[in-house]
Amino acid sequence: MSAENASPQPQSNKKKNRKLAMTFAATLFIVIGIAYAVYWFVALRHHQTTDDAYVAGNQVQIMAQIPGNVTAIYVDNTDFVQQGDILLTLDATDAEQSYERAKTALANSVRQTHQLIINNRQLSANIELKKTALNQAQHDLVRRETLGKAGAIGKEELQHARDAADSAKAELDVAIQQYNANNALVLSTPLEQHPSVLHASSQLRDAWLTLQRTKVVAPVTGYISRRSVQVGSQLEIGSKLMVIVPADQLWVDANFKETQLANMRIGQPATIVSDFYGDDVVYRGTVVGLDMGTGSAFSLLPAQNATGNWIKVVQRLPVRIELDKQQVDKYPLRIGLSMDVTVDTADRQGLVLADKPRQGIAYQTDALTYDLTPINTLIADIIRANTGS
């Protein structure tokens, strides 16, 4: 009897222990669920995440500004270049010949213009000479007319005096017209401002610029990529040579679903993780703008949703994320790398779309702007040398 009474007790204890374990597990799951719900309500519901994000950046296309044959290439893919560094050179023979012809043309133009100015003075003096001759002929005519009335001279001599006065008047008119014709080419304009001299000077500047452009320089600091030019290639204006990617002009284009964008605003913070570095590097970013169209709207062949067969597809809108410059300098990225982006949408005080134009210049370079002081000095020297001053 004692053995039979003892067997139900362990079974009862096992059931009790199982019940307590199940109760504890259920309670634990409920607590975890409530904690997650609270955490979601407080934090997670304000975060929008996407893994459809990629690094983007400026790709500065290098193109030929003048035609010519490539004689030397100084860079290759992955090379680092500073703004203003020489990338390649073109055969300068034709440009040098054009430059020399332009210098000769300017010298010739200066001499011809200088001659016009001298002729103007000569023709002006000739007018005074013709006026003196006319006055003398008129005085002679008056005296002869007086003598003719008195019968002191013959009619033939009187007629000769009249013809001489008429001839002097005609010669004065010719001299005045010659002066006016020459003066129309001068018009008291300083020699260096004369149209023909200015035209020749501008042609010399063009030839000088063409000679400078036989050296193709880097407009920005960055890394060489997609080099397609080869030594000996015959280039035309606009020929694509290579690309320079500035390492400090990168951002992230995050393609969020349209259902994630209701609370997204400009200025909201973002955290970005790249597949390149993994979770060890977390970039800080800021939403700087939402694109004005989805990827499908700007595609080469946009979808025609007005056709008979239509299936709704959730669209994605590119959101531009500006990266922290110091982090990018420390952990460089590459264009096209995959990123995981999370945007904190708790603060909704920002704008959905920018309402003011950008202040200042977004990007600029002065590497393609040439200092014209040397050529202007040369032009002034040519003008002085060919006017005898």
C-alpha positions as CSV (number, residue, x, y, z in Angstrom):
1,M,0.0,0.0,0.0
2,S,2.8,2.4,0.7
3,A,4.3,2.0,-2.8
4,E,1.0,2.6,-4.4
5,N,0.5,5.8,-2.4
6,A,3.9,7.1,-3.3
7,S,3.6,7.0,-7.1
8,P,1.0,9.7,-7.7
9,Q,3.1,12.3,-5.9
10,P,6.0,12.6,-8.3
11,Q,3.6,12.8,-11.2
12,S,1.8,15.6,-9.5
13,N,5.1,17.4,-9.0
14,K,6.0,17.0,-12.7
15,K,2.7,18.5,-13.8
16,K,3.2,21.4,-11.4
17,N,6.7,22.1,-12.6
18,R,5.6,21.9,-16.2
19,K,2.8,24.3,-15.5
20,L,5.1,26.8,-13.8
21,A,7.6,26.6,-16.7
22,M,4.9,27.2,-19.3
23,T,3.5,30.1,-17.2
24,F,7.0,31.6,-16.9
25,A,7.7,31.2,-20.6
26,A,4.3,32.7,-21.5
27,T,4.9,35.6,-19.1
28,L,8.4,36.1,-20.6
29,F,7.1,36.2,-24.1
30,I,4.4,38.6,-23.1
31,V,6.9,40.9,-21.4
32,I,9.2,40.7,-24.5
33,G,6.3,41.5,-26.8
34,I,5.2,44.4,-24.6
35,A,8.8,45.7,-24.4
36,Y,9.2,45.4,-28.2
37,A,5.8,47.1,-28.7
38,V,6.9,50.0,-26.5
39,Y,10.3,50.2,-28.2
40,W,8.6,50.2,-31.6
41,F,6.2,52.9,-30.6
42,V,8.9,55.0,-29.0
43,A,11.8,54.5,-31.5
44,L,11.4,52.0,-34.3
45,R,8.3,53.5,-35.9
46,H,10.3,56.7,-36.5
47,H,13.0,54.9,-38.5
48,Q,12.7,54.0,-42.2
49,T,15.3,51.6,-43.6
50,T,16.3,50.5,-47.0
51,D,19.1,48.4,-48.5
52,D,18.4,49.8,-52.0
53,A,21.0,52.5,-51.7
54,Y,24.2,53.2,-53.5
55,V,27.1,55.7,-53.4
56,A,26.9,58.4,-56.0
57,G,29.3,61.2,-56.9
58,N,30.5,63.6,-59.5
59,Q,32.1,62.0,-62.6
60,V,34.0,64.8,-64.3
61,Q,34.2,64.0,-68.0
62,I,37.5,65.0,-69.6
63,M,37.1,66.0,-73.2
64,A,39.3,67.4,-75.9
65,Q,38.9,71.2,-76.5
66,I,40.8,71.2,-79.7
67,P,41.5,68.6,-82.4
68,G,44.9,66.9,-82.6
69,N,47.0,63.7,-82.2
70,V,47.8,62.4,-78.8
71,T,51.6,62.4,-78.2
72,A,51.8,61.5,-74.5
73,I,49.6,60.3,-71.7
74,Y,50.7,61.0,-68.1
75,V,48.0,59.1,-66.1
76,D,46.2,55.8,-66.0
77,N,43.2,54.4,-64.2
78,T,43.3,54.6,-60.4
79,D,45.9,57.3,-60.5
80,F,45.5,60.3,-58.2
81,V,45.7,63.8,-59.8
82,Q,45.7,67.3,-58.5
83,Q,43.7,70.1,-60.1
84,G,45.8,71.6,-62.9
85,D,48.0,68.5,-63.4
86,I,48.8,67.6,-67.1
87,L,46.8,64.5,-68.2
88,L,48.0,64.2,-71.8
89,T,49.5,66.3,-74.6
90,L,48.6,66.8,-78.2
91,D,50.9,67.4,-81.2
92,A,51.5,71.2,-81.0
93,T,53.0,71.6,-84.5
94,D,49.9,73.0,-86.2
95,A,49.1,75.2,-83.2
96,E,52.6,76.6,-83.1
97,Q,52.3,77.5,-86.9
98,S,49.0,79.1,-86.4
99,Y,50.4,81.1,-83.5
100,E,53.3,82.4,-85.6
101,R,51.0,83.3,-88.4
102,A,48.8,85.2,-86.0
103,K,51.8,87.2,-84.7
104,T,52.7,88.1,-88.3
105,A,49.2,89.1,-89.1
106,L,49.0,91.4,-86.1
107,A,52.3,93.1,-87.0
108,N,51.0,93.6,-90.6
109,S,47.7,95.0,-89.3
110,V,49.5,97.4,-87.0
111,R,51.7,98.7,-89.9
112,Q,48.8,99.1,-92.2
113,T,46.8,101.0,-89.6
114,H,49.8,103.1,-88.7
115,Q,50.1,104.0,-92.4
116,L,46.4,105.0,-92.5
117,I,47.0,107.4,-89.6
118,I,50.0,108.9,-91.3
119,N,48.1,109.2,-94.6
120,N,45.4,111.0,-92.7
121,R,47.8,113.7,-91.6
122,Q,49.3,113.9,-95.1
123,L,45.9,114.3,-96.7
124,S,44.9,116.9,-94.2
125,A,48.0,118.9,-95.1
126,N,47.2,118.5,-98.8
127,I,43.8,120.1,-98.2
128,E,45.5,123.2,-96.7
129,L,47.8,123.2,-99.7
130,K,44.9,123.0,-102.1
131,K,43.1,125.8,-100.2
132,T,46.2,128.0,-100.7
133,A,46.3,127.2,-104.4
134,L,42.6,128.0,-104.7
135,N,43.0,131.3,-102.9
136,Q,45.9,132.2,-105.2
137,A,43.9,131.3,-108.3
138,Q,40.9,133.2,-107.2
139,H,43.0,136.4,-106.5
140,D,44.6,136.0,-109.9
141,L,41.2,135.7,-111.5
142,V,40.0,138.9,-109.7
143,R,43.0,140.9,-110.9
144,R,42.6,139.6,-114.5
145,E,38.9,140.4,-114.6
146,T,39.7,144.0,-113.6
147,L,42.4,144.1,-116.3
148,G,40.0,142.5,-118.8
149,K,37.4,145.2,-118.2
150,A,40.1,147.8,-118.8
151,G,41.1,146.0,-122.0
152,A,44.6,145.4,-120.6
153,I,44.6,141.7,-121.3
154,G,43.0,139.5,-123.9
155,K,40.0,137.3,-123.5
156,E,42.1,134.1,-123.8
157,E,44.2,135.0,-120.8
158,L,41.1,135.9,-118.8
159,Q,39.6,132.5,-119.7
160,H,42.8,130.7,-118.6
161,A,42.6,132.5,-115.2
162,R,39.0,131.3,-114.8
163,D,39.9,127.7,-115.8
164,A,42.8,127.8,-113.2
165,A,40.4,128.9,-110.5
166,D,37.9,126.1,-111.4
167,S,40.7,123.6,-111.5
168,A,42.0,124.6,-108.1
169,K,38.5,124.3,-106.7
170,A,38.1,120.8,-108.1
171,E,41.5,119.8,-106.8
172,L,40.4,121.0,-103.3
173,D,37.2,119.0,-103.6
174,V,39.2,115.9,-104.5
175,A,41.6,116.4,-101.6
176,I,38.7,116.8,-99.2
177,Q,37.1,113.6,-100.5
178,Q,40.4,111.7,-100.2
179,Y,40.8,112.9,-96.7
180,N,37.2,111.9,-95.8
181,A,37.7,108.4,-97.3
182,N,40.9,107.8,-95.4
183,N,39.5,109.4,-92.2
184,A,36.5,106.9,-92.4
185,L,39.1,104.2,-91.8
186,V,40.7,106.0,-88.9
187,L,38.0,108.2,-87.2
188,S,40.6,109.5,-84.6
189,T,40.6,106.0,-83.0
190,P,43.9,105.1,-81.1
191,L,45.9,102.6,-83.1
192,E,45.6,99.8,-80.5
193,Q,41.8,100.3,-80.5
194,H,41.5,100.2,-84.3
195,P,39.1,97.4,-85.4
196,S,41.6,95.7,-87.6
197,V,44.2,95.7,-84.8
198,L,41.7,94.4,-82.3
199,H,40.7,91.7,-84.7
200,A,44.3,90.6,-85.3
201,S,44.9,90.8,-81.5
202,S,41.9,88.5,-80.8
203,Q,43.1,86.1,-83.4
204,L,46.5,86.0,-81.8
205,R,44.9,85.3,-78.4
206,D,42.8,82.5,-79.9
207,A,46.0,81.0,-81.4
208,W,47.8,81.3,-78.1
209,L,44.9,79.6,-76.3
210,T,44.8,76.8,-78.8
211,L,48.5,76.3,-78.2
212,Q,47.9,76.1,-74.4
213,R,45.1,73.6,-74.9
214,T,47.4,71.1,-76.5
215,K,48.1,70.3,-72.8
216,V,45.0,68.7,-71.3
217,V,44.9,69.4,-67.6
218,A,42.8,68.1,-64.7
219,P,39.9,70.4,-63.9
220,V,39.5,68.9,-60.4
221,T,41.4,66.9,-57.8
222,G,40.5,63.2,-57.8
223,Y,41.1,59.7,-59.2
224,I,41.4,58.7,-62.9
225,S,38.8,56.2,-64.1
226,R,37.5,54.9,-67.5
227,R,40.5,56.0,-69.5
228,S,39.7,55.4,-73.2
229,V,42.3,57.5,-75.0
230,Q,45.4,56.0,-76.5
231,V,48.7,57.4,-77.7
232,G,48.4,58.3,-81.4
233,S,44.6,58.8,-81.3
234,Q,43.2,61.5,-83.5
235,L,41.0,63.5,-81.3
236,E,38.1,65.8,-82.4
237,I,36.6,68.6,-80.3
238,G,34.4,66.9,-77.6
239,S,36.2,63.5,-77.8
240,K,35.8,61.7,-74.4
241,L,39.1,60.8,-72.9
242,M,38.7,59.8,-69.3
243,V,36.8,60.5,-66.1
244,I,38.0,62.1,-62.9
245,V,36.1,61.1,-59.7
246,P,36.6,63.5,-56.8
247,A,36.8,61.5,-53.6
248,D,35.3,64.4,-51.5
249,Q,32.2,64.9,-53.7
250,L,30.3,61.7,-52.8
251,W,26.8,61.2,-51.5
252,V,24.2,58.3,-51.1
253,D,21.1,57.9,-53.2
254,A,18.7,55.8,-51.1
255,N,15.7,54.5,-53.0
256,F,12.9,54.3,-50.4
257,K,9.5,52.9,-51.2
258,E,6.8,55.4,-51.7
259,T,5.0,54.0,-48.5
260,Q,8.1,55.0,-46.4
261,L,8.2,58.7,-47.4
262,A,5.2,60.2,-45.7
263,N,7.2,61.5,-42.7
264,M,10.5,62.0,-44.4
265,R,11.8,65.6,-44.4
266,I,14.9,67.5,-45.4
267,G,17.4,67.8,-42.6
268,Q,16.6,64.5,-40.8
269,P,19.6,62.5,-39.6
270,A,20.5,59.1,-41.2
271,T,22.9,56.3,-40.4
272,I,24.5,54.4,-43.2
273,V,26.4,51.1,-43.3
274,S,28.3,50.0,-46.3
275,D,28.9,46.5,-47.5
276,F,32.5,47.6,-48.1
277,Y,33.4,48.2,-44.5
278,G,30.6,46.3,-42.8
279,D,29.1,47.2,-39.4
280,D,32.5,48.3,-38.1
281,V,32.0,51.7,-39.8
282,V,28.7,53.6,-39.4
283,Y,28.4,56.8,-41.4
284,R,26.4,59.8,-40.2
285,G,24.3,61.5,-42.9
286,T,21.6,64.1,-43.4
287,V,18.7,64.1,-45.8
288,V,19.3,67.0,-48.2
289,G,16.6,66.4,-50.7
290,L,14.0,64.1,-52.2
291,D,14.0,63.6,-56.0
292,M,11.2,64.9,-58.2
293,G,10.5,61.6,-59.8
294,T,10.8,57.9,-59.4
295,G,13.4,55.8,-61.2
296,S,10.8,54.4,-63.6
297,A,9.5,57.9,-64.5
298,F,13.0,58.9,-65.6
299,S,13.9,55.7,-67.3
300,L,14.7,55.5,-71.0
301,L,11.3,53.8,-71.7
302,P,8.9,54.8,-69.0
303,A,6.1,52.4,-68.2
304,Q,2.8,53.1,-69.9
305,N,0.3,52.4,-67.1
306,A,-2.6,53.4,-69.3
307,T,-2.4,50.2,-71.3
308,G,-5.0,47.4,-70.8
309,N,-2.9,45.1,-68.6
310,W,-1.7,46.9,-65.5
311,I,-0.2,45.5,-62.3
312,K,0.5,47.9,-59.5
313,V,4.1,48.0,-58.4
314,V,5.3,49.9,-55.4
315,Q,7.6,52.6,-56.7
316,R,10.8,53.9,-55.2
317,L,11.9,57.5,-54.9
318,P,15.6,58.5,-54.7
319,V,16.5,60.3,-51.5
320,R,19.8,62.1,-51.4
321,I,21.8,61.6,-48.2
322,E,24.8,63.9,-47.5
323,L,27.7,62.2,-45.8
324,D,29.9,63.4,-43.0
325,K,33.0,64.7,-44.8
326,Q,35.5,63.8,-42.0
327,Q,34.2,60.2,-42.0
328,V,34.5,60.0,-45.8
329,D,38.0,61.3,-45.6
330,K,38.9,58.6,-43.0
331,Y,36.9,55.8,-44.7
332,P,36.9,56.5,-48.5
333,L,34.0,55.2,-50.5
334,R,33.6,54.4,-54.2
335,I,30.8,55.2,-56.6
336,G,28.3,52.4,-56.9
337,L,28.9,50.7,-53.5
338,S,25.9,49.2,-51.8
339,M,24.7,50.9,-48.6
340,D,22.1,50.2,-45.9
341,V,20.4,53.5,-44.9
342,T,18.2,54.2,-41.9
343,V,16.5,57.6,-41.6
344,D,15.2,58.9,-38.3
345,T,11.9,60.6,-39.1
346,A,10.9,61.6,-35.6
347,D,11.6,65.3,-36.3
348,R,9.1,66.4,-38.9
349,Q,9.8,70.2,-38.8
350,G,11.8,70.2,-42.0
351,L,10.6,70.7,-45.6
352,V,9.5,68.0,-48.0
353,L,10.8,70.0,-50.9
354,A,13.3,72.9,-50.8
355,D,11.7,76.3,-51.2
356,K,14.8,78.4,-51.7
357,P,17.5,78.3,-54.4
358,R,20.9,77.1,-53.5
359,Q,23.2,79.9,-52.2
360,G,26.6,80.2,-53.9
361,I,28.3,77.9,-56.4
362,A,27.9,74.1,-56.0
363,Y,31.1,73.2,-57.9
364,Q,33.7,75.2,-59.7
365,T,37.2,75.1,-61.1
366,D,39.7,77.6,-62.4
367,A,42.1,75.1,-63.9
368,L,40.6,75.8,-67.4
369,T,40.8,79.5,-67.0
370,Y,44.1,80.9,-68.5
371,D,45.9,84.0,-67.3
372,L,46.0,86.2,-70.4
373,T,48.7,88.5,-69.0
374,P,51.6,86.9,-71.1
375,I,49.7,87.2,-74.4
376,N,48.5,90.7,-73.7
377,T,52.0,91.7,-72.9
378,L,53.2,90.2,-76.2
379,I,50.4,92.0,-78.1
380,A,51.5,95.3,-76.6
381,D,55.1,94.6,-77.6
382,I,54.2,93.8,-81.2
383,I,52.2,97.0,-81.4
384,R,55.1,99.2,-80.1
385,A,57.6,97.4,-82.3
386,N,55.6,98.0,-85.5
387,T,54.7,101.7,-84.9
388,G,58.3,102.8,-84.2
389,S,57.4,104.0,-80.7
